[in-house]
Amino acid sequence: MAQDTLWIGTRKGAFTLRRDTGNRAWKLAGPQFLGHIVHHVVQDPRDPRVLVMAARTGHLGPTVYRSTDRGRRWHEASRPPAFAKAAAAAKPRAVERVFWLTPAHPNEPSAWYAGSSPAGLFRSEDGADCWHPVAGFNDHPMFPKWSAGATPDGEFLHSILVDPRDPRHLYLAISIGGVFESTDGGRDWQPMNAGCAADFLPDPDAPFGHDPHCVAMHPKHPDRLYQQNHCGIYRIDRPATRWERIGANMPKSIGDIGFPIVLHPQDPEVAWVCPMDGTAVWPRTSVGGKPAVYMTVNGGKSWRRQDLGLPRSQAWFTVLRQAMCRDERDRPSLYFGTTGGEVWASRAGERWRCIARHLPEIYCLAVAH
């Protein structure tokens, strides 16, 4: 019988939740890499046996692990992501965290991209074993201005997206910095932030310096991108160059601030977000201690609250940008993990139930097949 598998990356290692598709009971296993910070776990859609993990290994620093047997055994990269040696007059940079992983285009079956903290872009062409800095971004003349800020948790390069029609067409995001686009395989980049608010900047229409939390490209309609930003929820339909703030249609009492955004696997009009309290001191918890997911079925023109099964009060959830995901079903199962160590599951957001408790702080969730 087929199994559902959910990989959970935490502050203290990686865990799995598994169940037979005909059984509602989930079985927790792990941890693997106990004590390591696991920022991201990604299954390779080109070869489902392959998993790649971004981790910070205690006192030994950031690295990448790869498994070719669905996570039974792992091997550390022989050359983890690292910045190129700085010129004599330049300020040296060192990777503190490997934060994000993305498989490259299907026509490049052994290639991967990684994003780091501080912001850096890296590529491997040998199955995530040897990583090399992408000079077109990391050494771009505008790079010092593009990544001149940092969030309270640091500076992250994330949301690396590859156009399924063209391996040279790439997007990425920096918190703080903004969204950037390349049409030549990463040799050159341009900011793509028009229409996004930047309430914390002197110039609210600045071309860069924004704080995107998560950017998602629809897998079936890659001209449709959604963004959960520090200053709202946005959508863009390329070749348009200006984002539309669809979060303005969220209830005013909830707002449109959060970290993750998840898209339906088939329908580009359907998306889910997990709002956080974004008031003046930025609590980053569920609004009023009443957690909920919000769903749109019309590209953000309207939103519907989905909180059935979730606590009704005094539940101060925080859900980070990589800690919400869905499977590939036409009526997908949704999952989110909290910094309090709980995992919640629902079919299409209709009714939620907690399927794991008492885990370390959850950084990421990923469905594997």
Secondary structure, DSSP 8 states (H G I E B T S, - for coil): --EEEEEEEETTEEEEEEEETT----EEEEEESTT-EEEEEEE-TT-TT-EEEEEE-GGG-EEEEEESSTTSS-EE-SB--------TTS------EEEEEEE--TTSTT-EEEEEETTEEEEESSSSSBEEE-HHHHT-TTHHHHT---BTTB-EEEEEEE-TT-TT-EEEEEETBEEEEESSTTSS-EE--TT---TTSSSTT-SS-B-EEEEEE-SS-TTEEEEEETTEEEEEETT--S-B-GGGGS-TTT-S-EEEEEE-SS-TT-EEEEE---STT---S-GGG---EEEESSTTS--EEE-TTS-SSS------TBSEEE-SSSS-EEEEE-TTS-EEEEETTSS-EEEE-S-S-EEEEEEE-
